[in-house]
């Protein structure tokens, strides 16, 4: 006696939906990858030797410096008596 292979209709629809989602995610990934490569190129063109890595480090350093300046200004402030 042979075995009848049964594939419910719901699984076929689910697979179609999943394949559409995968295609959409792959497209989004391609777009993000292209944008990241372009940002890397721009960062290097602006003089950041290691591209986004050094741009990020410079941005963090600038933000930390600003925060330290603000904290010092707040500590140096003396209210009028």
SEVO-882799 format. One record per atom (N, C-alpha, C, O, CB): residue number from 1; atom name; x, y, z. Coordinates in pm, whole numbers, plus 50000, padded with zeros to 5 digits. Glycine has a CB too. Layout:
BEGIN
<pos:NUM | site:CA | xx:X | yy:Y | zz:Z>
...
end
This chain:
BEGIN
<pos:1 | site:N | xx:50084 | yy:49883 | zz:50000>
<pos:1 | site:CA | xx:50000 | yy:50000 | zz:50000>
<pos:1 | site:C | xx:50089 | yy:50124 | zz:50000>
<pos:1 | site:O | xx:50184 | yy:50131 | zz:50078>
<pos:1 | site:CB | xx:49904 | yy:49999 | zz:50121>
<pos:2 | site:N | xx:50060 | yy:50221 | zz:49915>
<pos:2 | site:CA | xx:50142 | yy:50342 | zz:49906>
<pos:2 | site:C | xx:50089 | yy:50448 | zz:50002>
<pos:2 | site:O | xx:49970 | yy:50451 | zz:50036>
<pos:2 | site:CB | xx:50144 | yy:50395 | zz:49762>
<pos:3 | site:N | xx:50178 | yy:50534 | zz:50043>
<pos:3 | site:CA | xx:50142 | yy:50641 | zz:50134>
<pos:3 | site:C | xx:50098 | yy:50762 | zz:50053>
<pos:3 | site:O | xx:50166 | yy:50803 | zz:49959>
<pos:3 | site:CB | xx:50260 | yy:50677 | zz:50228>
<pos:4 | site:N | xx:49987 | yy:50818 | zz:50091>
<pos:4 | site:CA | xx:49937 | yy:50938 | zz:50025>
<pos:4 | site:C | xx:50000 | yy:51058 | zz:50095>
<pos:4 | site:O | xx:49988 | yy:51074 | zz:50217>
<pos:4 | site:CB | xx:49780 | yy:50946 | zz:50027>
<pos:5 | site:N | xx:50067 | yy:51142 | zz:50016>
<pos:5 | site:CA | xx:50127 | yy:51262 | zz:50073>
<pos:5 | site:C | xx:50023 | yy:51372 | zz:50070>
<pos:5 | site:O | xx:49968 | yy:51405 | zz:49965>
<pos:5 | site:CB | xx:50256 | yy:51305 | zz:49996>
<pos:6 | site:N | xx:49998 | yy:51427 | zz:50185>
<pos:6 | site:CA | xx:49895 | yy:51528 | zz:50199>
<pos:6 | site:C | xx:49961 | yy:51659 | zz:50239>
<pos:6 | site:O | xx:50034 | yy:51665 | zz:50338>
<pos:6 | site:CB | xx:49789 | yy:51486 | zz:50304>
<pos:7 | site:N | xx:49935 | yy:51762 | zz:50162>
<pos:7 | site:CA | xx:49989 | yy:51894 | zz:50192>
<pos:7 | site:C | xx:49871 | yy:51989 | zz:50203>
<pos:7 | site:O | xx:49808 | yy:52022 | zz:50102>
<pos:7 | site:CB | xx:50092 | yy:51941 | zz:50083>
<pos:8 | site:N | xx:49839 | yy:52034 | zz:50321>
<pos:8 | site:CA | xx:49726 | yy:52123 | zz:50339>
<pos:8 | site:C | xx:49746 | yy:52254 | zz:50260>
<pos:8 | site:O | xx:49859 | yy:52300 | zz:50242>
<pos:8 | site:CB | xx:49706 | yy:52153 | zz:50488>
<pos:9 | site:N | xx:49638 | yy:52311 | zz:50214>
<pos:9 | site:CA | xx:49640 | yy:52434 | zz:50137>
<pos:9 | site:C | xx:49699 | yy:52549 | zz:50218>
<pos:9 | site:O | xx:49768 | yy:52634 | zz:50162>
<pos:9 | site:CB | xx:49499 | yy:52469 | zz:50090>
<pos:10 | site:N | xx:49673 | yy:52552 | zz:50347>
<pos:10 | site:CA | xx:49721 | yy:52660 | zz:50433>
<pos:10 | site:C | xx:49873 | yy:52671 | zz:50433>
<pos:10 | site:O | xx:49927 | yy:52782 | zz:50442>
<pos:10 | site:CB | xx:49672 | yy:52640 | zz:50574>
<pos:11 | site:N | xx:49942 | yy:52560 | zz:50424>
<pos:11 | site:CA | xx:50089 | yy:52561 | zz:50424>
<pos:11 | site:C | xx:50140 | yy:52626 | zz:50296>
<pos:11 | site:O | xx:50238 | yy:52701 | zz:50298>
<pos:11 | site:CB | xx:50146 | yy:52418 | zz:50438>
<pos:12 | site:N | xx:50074 | yy:52596 | zz:50183>
<pos:12 | site:CA | xx:50116 | yy:52654 | zz:50056>
<pos:12 | site:C | xx:50102 | yy:52806 | zz:50061>
<pos:12 | site:O | xx:50190 | yy:52878 | zz:50014>
<pos:12 | site:CB | xx:50033 | yy:52596 | zz:49940>
<pos:13 | site:N | xx:49993 | yy:52855 | zz:50116>
<pos:13 | site:CA | xx:49972 | yy:52999 | zz:50128>
<pos:13 | site:C | xx:50074 | yy:53060 | zz:50223>
<pos:13 | site:O | xx:50126 | yy:53168 | zz:50199>
<pos:13 | site:CB | xx:49828 | yy:53030 | zz:50176>
<pos:14 | site:N | xx:50102 | yy:52989 | zz:50331>
<pos:14 | site:CA | xx:50199 | yy:53040 | zz:50428>
<pos:14 | site:C | xx:50336 | yy:53050 | zz:50363>
<pos:14 | site:O | xx:50409 | yy:53147 | zz:50385>
<pos:14 | site:CB | xx:50204 | yy:52950 | zz:50553>
<pos:15 | site:N | xx:50372 | yy:52949 | zz:50284>
<pos:15 | site:CA | xx:50501 | yy:52953 | zz:50215>
<pos:15 | site:C | xx:50510 | yy:53070 | zz:50119>
<pos:15 | site:O | xx:50614 | yy:53136 | zz:50111>
<pos:15 | site:CB | xx:50524 | yy:52822 | zz:50140>
<pos:16 | site:N | xx:50402 | yy:53098 | zz:50046>
<pos:16 | site:CA | xx:50401 | yy:53212 | zz:49953>
<pos:16 | site:C | xx:50422 | yy:53342 | zz:50030>
<pos:16 | site:O | xx:50500 | yy:53428 | zz:49987>
<pos:16 | site:CB | xx:50268 | yy:53218 | zz:49875>
<pos:17 | site:N | xx:50354 | yy:53356 | zz:50143>
<pos:17 | site:CA | xx:50366 | yy:53476 | zz:50225>
<pos:17 | site:C | xx:50508 | yy:53490 | zz:50277>
<pos:17 | site:O | xx:50565 | yy:53599 | zz:50275>
<pos:17 | site:CB | xx:50266 | yy:53473 | zz:50342>
<pos:18 | site:N | xx:50564 | yy:53380 | zz:50325>
<pos:18 | site:CA | xx:50701 | yy:53384 | zz:50377>
<pos:18 | site:C | xx:50801 | yy:53417 | zz:50267>
<pos:18 | site:O | xx:50896 | yy:53492 | zz:50291>
<pos:18 | site:CB | xx:50736 | yy:53249 | zz:50441>
<pos:19 | site:N | xx:50782 | yy:53363 | zz:50148>
<pos:19 | site:CA | xx:50872 | yy:53394 | zz:50037>
<pos:19 | site:C | xx:50865 | yy:53542 | zz:49999>
<pos:19 | site:O | xx:50966 | yy:53602 | zz:49965>
<pos:19 | site:CB | xx:50838 | yy:53307 | zz:49915>
<pos:20 | site:N | xx:50745 | yy:53600 | zz:50005>
<pos:20 | site:CA | xx:50731 | yy:53743 | zz:49977>
<pos:20 | site:C | xx:50803 | yy:53826 | zz:50082>
<pos:20 | site:O | xx:50870 | yy:53924 | zz:50051>
<pos:20 | site:CB | xx:50581 | yy:53783 | zz:49971>
<pos:21 | site:N | xx:50788 | yy:53785 | zz:50208>
<pos:21 | site:CA | xx:50855 | yy:53857 | zz:50317>
<pos:21 | site:C | xx:51007 | yy:53847 | zz:50303>
<pos:21 | site:O | xx:51079 | yy:53944 | zz:50325>
<pos:21 | site:CB | xx:50811 | yy:53802 | zz:50453>
<pos:22 | site:N | xx:51055 | yy:53728 | zz:50267>
<pos:22 | site:CA | xx:51199 | yy:53708 | zz:50248>
<pos:22 | site:C | xx:51249 | yy:53798 | zz:50136>
<pos:22 | site:O | xx:51354 | yy:53862 | zz:50149>
<pos:22 | site:CB | xx:51231 | yy:53560 | zz:50217>
<pos:23 | site:N | xx:51176 | yy:53804 | zz:50026>
<pos:23 | site:CA | xx:51216 | yy:53889 | zz:49913>
<pos:23 | site:C | xx:51220 | yy:54035 | zz:49953>
<pos:23 | site:O | xx:51312 | yy:54108 | zz:49915>
<pos:23 | site:CB | xx:51120 | yy:53870 | zz:49794>
<pos:24 | site:N | xx:51122 | yy:54079 | zz:50032>
<pos:24 | site:CA | xx:51118 | yy:54218 | zz:50078>
<pos:24 | site:C | xx:51236 | yy:54247 | zz:50170>
<pos:24 | site:O | xx:51299 | yy:54352 | zz:50159>
<pos:24 | site:CB | xx:50985 | yy:54248 | zz:50152>
<pos:25 | site:N | xx:51267 | yy:54154 | zz:50261>
<pos:25 | site:CA | xx:51379 | yy:54172 | zz:50351>
<pos:25 | site:C | xx:51512 | yy:54172 | zz:50277>
<pos:25 | site:O | xx:51603 | yy:54249 | zz:50311>
<pos:25 | site:CB | xx:51379 | yy:54064 | zz:50457>
<pos:26 | site:N | xx:51525 | yy:54087 | zz:50176>
<pos:26 | site:CA | xx:51648 | yy:54086 | zz:50096>
<pos:26 | site:C | xx:51666 | yy:54218 | zz:50023>
<pos:26 | site:O | xx:51777 | yy:54269 | zz:50012>
<pos:26 | site:CB | xx:51646 | yy:53970 | zz:49996>
<pos:27 | site:N | xx:51556 | yy:54274 | zz:49973>
<pos:27 | site:CA | xx:51561 | yy:54403 | zz:49904>
<pos:27 | site:C | xx:51602 | yy:54513 | zz:50002>
<pos:27 | site:O | xx:51686 | yy:54597 | zz:49969>
<pos:27 | site:CB | xx:51424 | yy:54436 | zz:49840>
<pos:28 | site:N | xx:51543 | yy:54512 | zz:50121>
<pos:28 | site:CA | xx:51579 | yy:54612 | zz:50222>
<pos:28 | site:C | xx:51726 | yy:54598 | zz:50261>
<pos:28 | site:O | xx:51795 | yy:54699 | zz:50278>
<pos:28 | site:CB | xx:51488 | yy:54596 | zz:50347>
<pos:29 | site:N | xx:51773 | yy:54476 | zz:50275>
<pos:29 | site:CA | xx:51913 | yy:54452 | zz:50310>
<pos:29 | site:C | xx:52005 | yy:54506 | zz:50201>
<pos:29 | site:O | xx:52108 | yy:54566 | zz:50232>
<pos:29 | site:CB | xx:51938 | yy:54301 | zz:50331>
<pos:30 | site:N | xx:51969 | yy:54486 | zz:50075>
<pos:30 | site:CA | xx:52049 | yy:54538 | zz:49964>
<pos:30 | site:C | xx:52056 | yy:54691 | zz:49969>
<pos:30 | site:O | xx:52162 | yy:54749 | zz:49948>
<pos:30 | site:CB | xx:51991 | yy:54492 | zz:49829>
<pos:31 | site:N | xx:51943 | yy:54755 | zz:49997>
<pos:31 | site:CA | xx:51940 | yy:54902 | zz:50005>
<pos:31 | site:C | xx:52026 | yy:54953 | zz:50120>
<pos:31 | site:O | xx:52102 | yy:55048 | zz:50104>
<pos:31 | site:CB | xx:51796 | yy:54951 | zz:50021>
<pos:32 | site:N | xx:52013 | yy:54889 | zz:50234>
<pos:32 | site:CA | xx:52091 | yy:54931 | zz:50351>
<pos:32 | site:C | xx:52240 | yy:54909 | zz:50328>
<pos:32 | site:O | xx:52322 | yy:54994 | zz:50364>
<pos:32 | site:CB | xx:52045 | yy:54854 | zz:50477>
<pos:33 | site:N | xx:52275 | yy:54798 | zz:50267>
<pos:33 | site:CA | xx:52415 | yy:54770 | zz:50237>
<pos:33 | site:C | xx:52473 | yy:54874 | zz:50142>
<pos:33 | site:O | xx:52586 | yy:54919 | zz:50161>
<pos:33 | site:CB | xx:52429 | yy:54630 | zz:50176>
<pos:34 | site:N | xx:52395 | yy:54912 | zz:50040>
<pos:34 | site:CA | xx:52441 | yy:55014 | zz:49946>
<pos:34 | site:C | xx:52458 | yy:55149 | zz:50015>
<pos:34 | site:O | xx:52555 | yy:55220 | zz:49991>
<pos:34 | site:CB | xx:52341 | yy:55027 | zz:49829>
<pos:35 | site:N | xx:52364 | yy:55185 | zz:50102>
<pos:35 | site:CA | xx:52374 | yy:55312 | zz:50176>
<pos:35 | site:C | xx:52496 | yy:55312 | zz:50267>
<pos:35 | site:O | xx:52567 | yy:55413 | zz:50277>
<pos:35 | site:CB | xx:52246 | yy:55337 | zz:50258>
<pos:36 | site:N | xx:52521 | yy:55202 | zz:50335>
<pos:36 | site:CA | xx:52635 | yy:55191 | zz:50425>
<pos:36 | site:C | xx:52766 | yy:55204 | zz:50347>
<pos:36 | site:O | xx:52859 | yy:55270 | zz:50392>
<pos:36 | site:CB | xx:52630 | yy:55057 | zz:50501>
<pos:37 | site:N | xx:52774 | yy:55140 | zz:50231>
<pos:37 | site:CA | xx:52894 | yy:55150 | zz:50148>
<pos:37 | site:C | xx:52916 | yy:55294 | zz:50102>
<pos:37 | site:O | xx:53029 | yy:55342 | zz:50098>
<pos:37 | site:CB | xx:52884 | yy:55056 | zz:50026>
<pos:38 | site:N | xx:52807 | yy:55364 | zz:50067>
<pos:38 | site:CA | xx:52818 | yy:55503 | zz:50025>
<pos:38 | site:C | xx:52863 | yy:55592 | zz:50140>
<pos:38 | site:O | xx:52948 | yy:55679 | zz:50121>
<pos:38 | site:CB | xx:52684 | yy:55552 | zz:49971>
<pos:39 | site:N | xx:52808 | yy:55571 | zz:50260>
<pos:39 | site:CA | xx:52851 | yy:55647 | zz:50378>
<pos:39 | site:C | xx:52998 | yy:55621 | zz:50410>
<pos:39 | site:O | xx:53071 | yy:55713 | zz:50449>
<pos:39 | site:CB | xx:52763 | yy:55611 | zz:50500>
<pos:40 | site:N | xx:53041 | yy:55498 | zz:50394>
<pos:40 | site:CA | xx:53182 | yy:55463 | zz:50414>
<pos:40 | site:C | xx:53270 | yy:55543 | zz:50317>
<pos:40 | site:O | xx:53372 | yy:55599 | zz:50356>
<pos:40 | site:CB | xx:53204 | yy:55310 | zz:50395>
<pos:41 | site:N | xx:53229 | yy:55546 | zz:50192>
<pos:41 | site:CA | xx:53301 | yy:55622 | zz:50089>
<pos:41 | site:C | xx:53306 | yy:55771 | zz:50124>
<pos:41 | site:O | xx:53412 | yy:55833 | zz:50115>
<pos:41 | site:CB | xx:53235 | yy:55602 | zz:49951>
<pos:42 | site:N | xx:53193 | yy:55828 | zz:50165>
<pos:42 | site:CA | xx:53188 | yy:55970 | zz:50201>
<pos:42 | site:C | xx:53279 | yy:56001 | zz:50319>
<pos:42 | site:O | xx:53351 | yy:56101 | zz:50319>
<pos:42 | site:CB | xx:53045 | yy:56011 | zz:50232>
<pos:43 | site:N | xx:53276 | yy:55915 | zz:50420>
<pos:43 | site:CA | xx:53358 | yy:55938 | zz:50539>
<pos:43 | site:C | xx:53506 | yy:55938 | zz:50501>
<pos:43 | site:O | xx:53582 | yy:56022 | zz:50549>
<pos:43 | site:CB | xx:53330 | yy:55830 | zz:50646>
<pos:44 | site:N | xx:53547 | yy:55845 | zz:50417>
<pos:44 | site:CA | xx:53686 | yy:55840 | zz:50374>
<pos:44 | site:C | xx:53720 | yy:55963 | zz:50289>
<pos:44 | site:O | xx:53830 | yy:56018 | zz:50301>
<pos:44 | site:CB | xx:53714 | yy:55711 | zz:50295>
<pos:45 | site:N | xx:53627 | yy:56006 | zz:50204>
<pos:45 | site:CA | xx:53650 | yy:56124 | zz:50121>
<pos:45 | site:C | xx:53664 | yy:56250 | zz:50206>
<pos:45 | site:O | xx:53731 | yy:56344 | zz:50165>
<pos:45 | site:CB | xx:53536 | yy:56140 | zz:50021>
<pos:46 | site:N | xx:53601 | yy:56252 | zz:50323>
<pos:46 | site:CA | xx:53610 | yy:56366 | zz:50414>
<pos:46 | site:C | xx:53735 | yy:56361 | zz:50502>
<pos:46 | site:O | xx:53758 | yy:56452 | zz:50582>
<pos:46 | site:CB | xx:53486 | yy:56371 | zz:50501>
<pos:47 | site:N | xx:53815 | yy:56257 | zz:50488>
<pos:47 | site:CA | xx:53941 | yy:56249 | zz:50560>
<pos:47 | site:C | xx:53943 | yy:56156 | zz:50679>
<pos:47 | site:O | xx:54042 | yy:56152 | zz:50751>
<pos:47 | site:CB | xx:53976 | yy:56382 | zz:50605>
<pos:48 | site:N | xx:53837 | yy:56082 | zz:50701>
<pos:48 | site:CA | xx:53836 | yy:55984 | zz:50809>
<pos:48 | site:C | xx:53904 | yy:55857 | zz:50758>
<pos:48 | site:O | xx:53846 | yy:55783 | zz:50678>
<pos:48 | site:CB | xx:53690 | yy:55955 | zz:50860>
<pos:49 | site:N | xx:54026 | yy:55834 | zz:50805>
<pos:49 | site:CA | xx:54112 | yy:55729 | zz:50749>
<pos:49 | site:C | xx:54047 | yy:55591 | zz:50742>
<pos:49 | site:O | xx:54062 | yy:55519 | zz:50643>
<pos:49 | site:CB | xx:54237 | yy:55719 | zz:50830>
<pos:50 | site:N | xx:53975 | yy:55556 | zz:50846>
<pos:50 | site:CA | xx:53911 | yy:55424 | zz:50848>
<pos:50 | site:C | xx:53761 | yy:55434 | zz:50823>
<pos:50 | site:O | xx:53685 | yy:55346 | zz:50864>
<pos:50 | site:CB | xx:53937 | yy:55355 | zz:50983>
<pos:51 | site:N | xx:53719 | yy:55540 | zz:50758>
<pos:51 | site:CA | xx:53580 | yy:55554 | zz:50722>
<pos:51 | site:C | xx:53488 | yy:55574 | zz:50841>
<pos:51 | site:O | xx:53514 | yy:55656 | zz:50928>
<pos:51 | site:CB | xx:53536 | yy:55436 | zz:50645>
<pos:52 | site:N | xx:53382 | yy:55497 | zz:50843>
<pos:52 | site:CA | xx:53281 | yy:55512 | zz:50948>
<pos:52 | site:C | xx:53335 | yy:55484 | zz:51088>
<pos:52 | site:O | xx:53288 | yy:55541 | zz:51186>
<pos:52 | site:CB | xx:53164 | yy:55420 | zz:50920>
<pos:53 | site:N | xx:53432 | yy:55397 | zz:51096>
<pos:53 | site:CA | xx:53490 | yy:55365 | zz:51228>
<pos:53 | site:C | xx:53549 | yy:55490 | zz:51292>
<pos:53 | site:O | xx:53523 | yy:55518 | zz:51409>
<pos:53 | site:CB | xx:53599 | yy:55255 | zz:51214>
<pos:54 | site:N | xx:53630 | yy:55565 | zz:51216>
<pos:54 | site:CA | xx:53692 | yy:55685 | zz:51273>
<pos:54 | site:C | xx:53593 | yy:55801 | zz:51281>
<pos:54 | site:O | xx:53605 | yy:55885 | zz:51370>
<pos:54 | site:CB | xx:53813 | yy:55726 | zz:51190>
<pos:55 | site:N | xx:53496 | yy:55806 | zz:51191>
<pos:55 | site:CA | xx:53391 | yy:55908 | zz:51200>
<pos:55 | site:C | xx:53312 | yy:55890 | zz:51330>
<pos:55 | site:O | xx:53285 | yy:55987 | zz:51401>
<pos:55 | site:CB | xx:53296 | yy:55900 | zz:51078>
<pos:56 | site:N | xx:53276 | yy:55767 | zz:51359>
<pos:56 | site:CA | xx:53201 | yy:55737 | zz:51482>
<pos:56 | site:C | xx:53283 | yy:55775 | zz:51605>
<pos:56 | site:O | xx:53231 | yy:55835 | zz:51699>
<pos:56 | site:CB | xx:53163 | yy:55587 | zz:51487>
<pos:57 | site:N | xx:53411 | yy:55739 | zz:51605>
<pos:57 | site:CA | xx:53497 | yy:55771 | zz:51719>
<pos:57 | site:C | xx:53507 | yy:55923 | zz:51739>
<pos:57 | site:O | xx:53504 | yy:55971 | zz:51852>
<pos:57 | site:CB | xx:53638 | yy:55711 | zz:51700>
<pos:58 | site:N | xx:53520 | yy:55997 | zz:51629>
<pos:58 | site:CA | xx:53529 | yy:56143 | zz:51638>
<pos:58 | site:C | xx:53399 | yy:56202 | zz:51691>
<pos:58 | site:O | xx:53401 | yy:56294 | zz:51773>
<pos:58 | site:CB | xx:53563 | yy:56203 | zz:51501>
<pos:59 | site:N | xx:53286 | yy:56151 | zz:51644>
<pos:59 | site:CA | xx:53156 | yy:56201 | zz:51689>
<pos:59 | site:C | xx:53137 | yy:56175 | zz:51838>
<pos:59 | site:O | xx:53089 | yy:56263 | zz:51911>
<pos:59 | site:CB | xx:53042 | yy:56136 | zz:51608>
<pos:60 | site:N | xx:53173 | yy:56058 | zz:51883>
<pos:60 | site:CA | xx:53160 | yy:56024 | zz:52026>
<pos:60 | site:C | xx:53249 | yy:56115 | zz:52109>
<pos:60 | site:O | xx:53208 | yy:56165 | zz:52214>
<pos:60 | site:CB | xx:53196 | yy:55875 | zz:52051>
<pos:61 | site:N | xx:53371 | yy:56136 | zz:52062>
<pos:61 | site:CA | xx:53463 | yy:56224 | zz:52135>
<pos:61 | site:C | xx:53408 | yy:56366 | zz:52145>
<pos:61 | site:O | xx:53417 | yy:56429 | zz:52250>
<pos:61 | site:CB | xx:53601 | yy:56225 | zz:52066>
<pos:62 | site:N | xx:53352 | yy:56417 | zz:52036>
<pos:62 | site:CA | xx:53294 | yy:56551 | zz:52038>
<pos:62 | site:C | xx:53177 | yy:56560 | zz:52136>
<pos:62 | site:O | xx:53167 | yy:56658 | zz:52211>
<pos:62 | site:CB | xx:53247 | yy:56591 | zz:51897>
<pos:63 | site:N | xx:53091 | yy:56461 | zz:52136>
<pos:63 | site:CA | xx:52977 | yy:56461 | zz:52227>
<pos:63 | site:C | xx:53023 | yy:56455 | zz:52373>
<pos:63 | site:O | xx:52969 | yy:56525 | zz:52459>
<pos:63 | site:CB | xx:52884 | yy:56343 | zz:52196>
<pos:64 | site:N | xx:53122 | yy:56372 | zz:52400>
<pos:64 | site:CA | xx:53173 | yy:56362 | zz:52537>
<pos:64 | site:C | xx:53237 | yy:56493 | zz:52582>
<pos:64 | site:O | xx:53221 | yy:56533 | zz:52697>
<pos:64 | site:CB | xx:53276 | yy:56247 | zz:52548>
<pos:65 | site:N | xx:53308 | yy:56560 | zz:52491>
<pos:65 | site:CA | xx:53369 | yy:56689 | zz:52523>
<pos:65 | site:C | xx:53262 | yy:56792 | zz:52555>
<pos:65 | site:O | xx:53275 | yy:56869 | zz:52651>
<pos:65 | site:CB | xx:53458 | yy:56737 | zz:52407>
<pos:66 | site:N | xx:53156 | yy:56795 | zz:52474>
<pos:66 | site:CA | xx:53046 | yy:56888 | zz:52500>
<pos:66 | site:C | xx:52981 | yy:56862 | zz:52635>
<pos:66 | site:O | xx:52949 | yy:56955 | zz:52708>
<pos:66 | site:CB | xx:52941 | yy:56878 | zz:52389>
<pos:67 | site:N | xx:52961 | yy:56735 | zz:52667>
<pos:67 | site:CA | xx:52898 | yy:56700 | zz:52795>
<pos:67 | site:C | xx:52986 | yy:56743 | zz:52912>
<pos:67 | site:O | xx:52936 | yy:56790 | zz:53013>
<pos:67 | site:CB | xx:52871 | yy:56549 | zz:52802>
<pos:68 | site:N | xx:53117 | yy:56726 | zz:52897>
<pos:68 | site:CA | xx:53209 | yy:56768 | zz:53004>
<pos:68 | site:C | xx:53206 | yy:56919 | zz:53021>
<pos:68 | site:O | xx:53208 | yy:56969 | zz:53134>
<pos:68 | site:CB | xx:53354 | yy:56720 | zz:52973>
<pos:69 | site:N | xx:53201 | yy:56993 | zz:52909>
<pos:69 | site:CA | xx:53194 | yy:57139 | zz:52916>
<pos:69 | site:C | xx:53066 | yy:57184 | zz:52985>
<pos:69 | site:O | xx:53068 | yy:57275 | zz:53068>
<pos:69 | site:CB | xx:53202 | yy:57200 | zz:52775>
<pos:70 | site:N | xx:52955 | yy:57120 | zz:52951>
<pos:70 | site:CA | xx:52826 | yy:57155 | zz:53012>
<pos:70 | site:C | xx:52829 | yy:57125 | zz:53163>
<pos:70 | site:O | xx:52780 | yy:57205 | zz:53243>
<pos:70 | site:CB | xx:52711 | yy:57077 | zz:52944>
<pos:71 | site:N | xx:52885 | yy:57012 | zz:53200>
<pos:71 | site:CA | xx:52892 | yy:56976 | zz:53342>
<pos:71 | site:C | xx:52979 | yy:57074 | zz:53418>
<pos:71 | site:O | xx:52946 | yy:57114 | zz:53530>
<pos:71 | site:CB | xx:52946 | yy:56832 | zz:53359>
<pos:72 | site:N | xx:53090 | yy:57115 | zz:53358>
<pos:72 | site:CA | xx:53180 | yy:57211 | zz:53423>
<pos:72 | site:C | xx:53110 | yy:57346 | zz:53438>
<pos:72 | site:O | xx:53122 | yy:57411 | zz:53542>
<pos:72 | site:CB | xx:53310 | yy:57227 | zz:53343>
<pos:73 | site:N | xx:53037 | yy:57387 | zz:53335>
<pos:73 | site:CA | xx:52966 | yy:57515 | zz:53341>
<pos:73 | site:C | xx:52861 | yy:57512 | zz:53451>
<pos:73 | site:O | xx:52842 | yy:57612 | zz:53521>
<pos:73 | site:CB | xx:52900 | yy:57547 | zz:53205>
<pos:74 | site:N | xx:52792 | yy:57400 | zz:53467>
<pos:74 | site:CA | xx:52691 | yy:57388 | zz:53572>
<pos:74 | site:C | xx:52756 | yy:57392 | zz:53710>
<pos:74 | site:O | xx:52700 | yy:57450 | zz:53803>
<pos:74 | site:CB | xx:52610 | yy:57259 | zz:53554>
<pos:75 | site:N | xx:52873 | yy:57329 | zz:53724>
<pos:75 | site:CA | xx:52942 | yy:57327 | zz:53853>
<pos:75 | site:C | xx:53001 | yy:57463 | zz:53888>
<pos:75 | site:O | xx:53010 | yy:57499 | zz:54006>
<pos:75 | site:CB | xx:53053 | yy:57221 | zz:53852>
<pos:76 | site:N | xx:53042 | yy:57538 | zz:53786>
<pos:76 | site:CA | xx:53102 | yy:57669 | zz:53808>
<pos:76 | site:C | xx:52999 | yy:57778 | zz:53837>
<pos:76 | site:O | xx:53033 | yy:57885 | zz:53886>
<pos:76 | site:CB | xx:53186 | yy:57708 | zz:53689>
<pos:77 | site:N | xx:52874 | yy:57751 | zz:53806>
<pos:77 | site:CA | xx:52769 | yy:57852 | zz:53824>
<pos:77 | site:C | xx:52738 | yy:57871 | zz:53971>
<pos:77 | site:O | xx:52715 | yy:57775 | zz:54045>
<pos:77 | site:CB | xx:52641 | yy:57810 | zz:53748>
<pos:78 | site:N | xx:52737 | yy:57995 | zz:54013>
<pos:78 | site:CA | xx:52705 | yy:58026 | zz:54153>
<pos:78 | site:C | xx:52584 | yy:58116 | zz:54153>
<pos:78 | site:O | xx:52585 | yy:58223 | zz:54092>
<pos:78 | site:CB | xx:52825 | yy:58094 | zz:54227>
<pos:79 | site:N | xx:52478 | yy:58075 | zz:54221>
<pos:79 | site:CA | xx:52357 | yy:58158 | zz:54226>
<pos:79 | site:C | xx:52383 | yy:58287 | zz:54304>
<pos:79 | site:O | xx:52467 | yy:58290 | zz:54395>
<pos:79 | site:CB | xx:52240 | yy:58078 | zz:54290>
<pos:80 | site:N | xx:52311 | yy:58392 | zz:54268>
<pos:80 | site:CA | xx:52322 | yy:58521 | zz:54341>
<pos:80 | site:C | xx:52261 | yy:58503 | zz:54479>
<pos:80 | site:O | xx:52156 | yy:58441 | zz:54495>
<pos:80 | site:CB | xx:52250 | yy:58638 | zz:54264>
<pos:81 | site:N | xx:52328 | yy:58560 | zz:54577>
<pos:81 | site:CA | xx:52280 | yy:58547 | zz:54713>
<pos:81 | site:C | xx:52195 | yy:58663 | zz:54752>
<pos:81 | site:O | xx:52145 | yy:58668 | zz:54865>
<pos:81 | site:CB | xx:52394 | yy:58533 | zz:54810>
end
